[in-house]
Amino acid sequence: MPMSVVPLLRFLVLLLPALLSGCASTPEVKPPVQPSAGNGHVVPYALSLQGVPYVWGKSSPEDGFDCSGFVQHVYRQHGIDLPRTARDMASRLPEVPKHCRLPGDLLFFRTDGRSYSHVGIYIGNESFVHASSSHSGVKVSSLNKPYWLSRFLGVRRPHARHRSPDDAVALGTYRNRTQRRGHP
């Protein structure tokens, strides 16, 4: 064997274990990212409000609901603050592809010629609950009805980041109490 090959072989013999040990190591396996579970927890409460009358500008079971007042009320009962109008909800919440919608997602419609003029809560099985009209109040409707299909605009998903932190709520309550007593 020529002398110049010996150092090369010695180098390869020393390098081989290092290369093989790299192949034998176990790579770190990260669990797959799970899709958001949505807001399905709001659906039973929303459904319990069926039959409450539609009253434009109202947002309580005692006074009645308009569409956005209904959605805002349902989410507020679960600690999530949403804007008051359907248009503001649509503009501030993240959009979700139609095929990815989950129970609890918000569905938006053009019902009076204006974009985002109606909102309801998706409950699954191509249905949603909403404060429909002065004729029927809060009810469940099918997305497969031609009326809703032709007016459908999109899906939005409220997130916990819209949740009011308990500390901020407590601080606001404290400030209100102390200001009423004459404290700055």
C-alpha positions in Angstrom: 0.0 0.0 0.0 1.4 3.4 -0.8 2.2 5.7 2.1 -0.3 8.4 1.0 -3.3 6.0 1.3 -2.5 5.0 4.9 -3.4 8.3 6.4 -6.6 8.4 4.4 -7.6 4.9 5.6 -6.7 5.9 9.2 -8.9 9.0 8.8 -11.8 6.9 7.4 -11.5 4.3 10.2 -11.7 7.1 12.8 -14.5 8.9 11.1 -16.7 5.8 10.5 -17.8 5.4 14.1 -18.7 9.0 14.3 -20.8 8.8 11.2 -22.6 5.6 12.3 -23.3 6.9 15.7 -25.2 9.9 14.1 -27.3 7.4 12.2 -28.1 5.4 15.3 -29.4 8.4 17.3 -33.1 8.7 17.8 -34.5 12.0 16.4 -36.7 14.1 18.6 -40.3 13.4 17.6 -42.8 16.2 18.3 -46.5 15.5 18.6 -48.6 16.7 15.7 -50.3 20.1 16.3 -53.9 19.4 17.1 -56.4 21.6 15.3 -58.3 24.1 17.5 -61.3 22.5 19.3 -63.3 25.6 18.4 -66.0 27.0 20.7 -68.4 24.1 20.8 -68.9 24.7 24.5 -71.2 27.7 23.7 -73.6 25.7 21.7 -75.8 24.2 24.4 -76.3 27.6 26.0 -77.1 29.2 22.7 -79.7 26.4 21.9 -81.3 27.0 25.4 -82.3 30.5 24.2 -84.5 29.3 21.4 -87.8 31.0 21.4 -86.5 34.3 23.0 -88.1 37.1 20.8 -86.2 39.1 18.3 -85.9 42.8 19.3 -83.7 45.1 17.3 -80.9 46.6 19.5 -81.4 44.3 22.4 -79.0 41.7 23.9 -80.5 39.9 26.8 -82.9 37.0 27.4 -85.2 39.4 29.4 -85.5 42.1 26.7 -84.9 39.9 23.6 -82.1 39.8 21.0 -81.1 41.0 17.7 -78.6 38.8 15.8 -75.4 40.3 17.0 -76.8 40.9 20.5 -77.6 37.2 20.7 -74.1 36.2 19.7 -72.4 38.7 22.0 -74.6 37.6 24.9 -73.8 33.9 24.4 -70.1 34.5 24.2 -70.1 36.9 27.2 -71.7 34.2 29.3 -68.5 32.1 28.5 -66.1 35.0 29.3 -65.4 36.1 25.8 -66.1 39.7 24.8 -67.1 40.3 21.3 -67.9 43.6 19.5 -71.6 44.6 19.4 -72.3 44.5 15.7 -72.1 41.7 13.1 -69.9 44.0 10.9 -67.4 44.7 13.7 -67.3 41.0 14.7 -66.5 40.0 11.1 -63.8 42.7 10.8 -62.1 41.9 14.1 -62.2 38.1 14.3 -60.0 35.7 12.3 -61.5 34.2 9.1 -61.8 30.4 8.9 -62.3 28.5 5.6 -65.8 27.3 5.2 -64.8 23.6 5.1 -62.9 24.0 8.5 -65.9 25.4 10.5 -66.6 23.9 13.9 -69.5 24.2 16.3 -69.3 27.6 18.0 -67.9 29.4 14.9 -69.7 32.5 13.7 -71.4 32.5 10.3 -72.0 35.8 8.5 -74.6 36.7 5.9 -75.7 39.6 3.7 -79.4 39.8 4.5 -80.3 43.5 3.7 -78.0 44.3 0.9 -75.1 45.2 3.2 -72.2 42.9 3.8 -72.1 41.3 7.2 -75.6 42.3 8.2 -76.5 39.1 10.0 -74.6 36.6 12.2 -75.4 33.3 13.8 -73.6 30.5 15.7 -72.7 27.3 13.8 -74.0 24.2 15.7 -72.9 21.4 13.3 -74.7 19.3 10.7 -75.1 22.3 8.4 -77.2 24.2 10.9 -76.9 27.4 13.0 -78.7 29.1 15.8 -79.5 32.8 15.5 -81.9 35.6 16.4 -83.7 35.4 13.1 -86.5 38.0 12.8 -89.4 39.5 14.7 -91.5 36.6 13.4 -89.5 33.8 14.9 -86.9 35.1 17.4 -84.0 32.8 18.3 -84.2 29.6 16.3 -82.2 27.0 14.4 -81.9 27.2 10.6 -80.3 25.1 7.9 -77.4 26.4 5.9 -78.7 24.2 3.0 -81.8 26.4 2.6 -81.5 28.5 -0.6 -82.1 31.7 1.3 -79.1 31.2 3.6 -76.9 29.6 0.9 -77.3 32.6 -1.4 -76.5 35.1 1.4 -73.6 33.3 3.1 -70.4 35.4 3.4 -68.0 33.6 5.6 -66.9 32.1 8.9 -65.1 33.6 11.9 -63.8 32.0 15.1 -63.6 33.9 18.4 -60.5 33.0 20.4 -59.7 33.1 24.1 -57.6 36.2 23.4 -60.9 38.0 23.4 -61.3 36.9 27.0 -61.2 39.6 29.6 -58.3 38.7 32.0 -59.7 38.2 35.5 -57.1 40.7 36.8 -58.3 43.4 34.4 -61.9 42.8 35.4 -61.0 42.9 39.1 -59.0 46.1 38.6 -61.8 47.7 36.7 -64.3 46.8 39.5 -61.8 48.1 42.1 -61.4 51.4 40.2 -65.2 51.8 39.8 -65.7 51.3 43.5 -63.0 53.7 44.6 -64.0 56.4 42.2 -67.6 56.3 43.5 -66.1 56.9 47.0 -64.3 60.0 45.7 -60.9 58.4 45.3 -58.9 59.2 42.2 
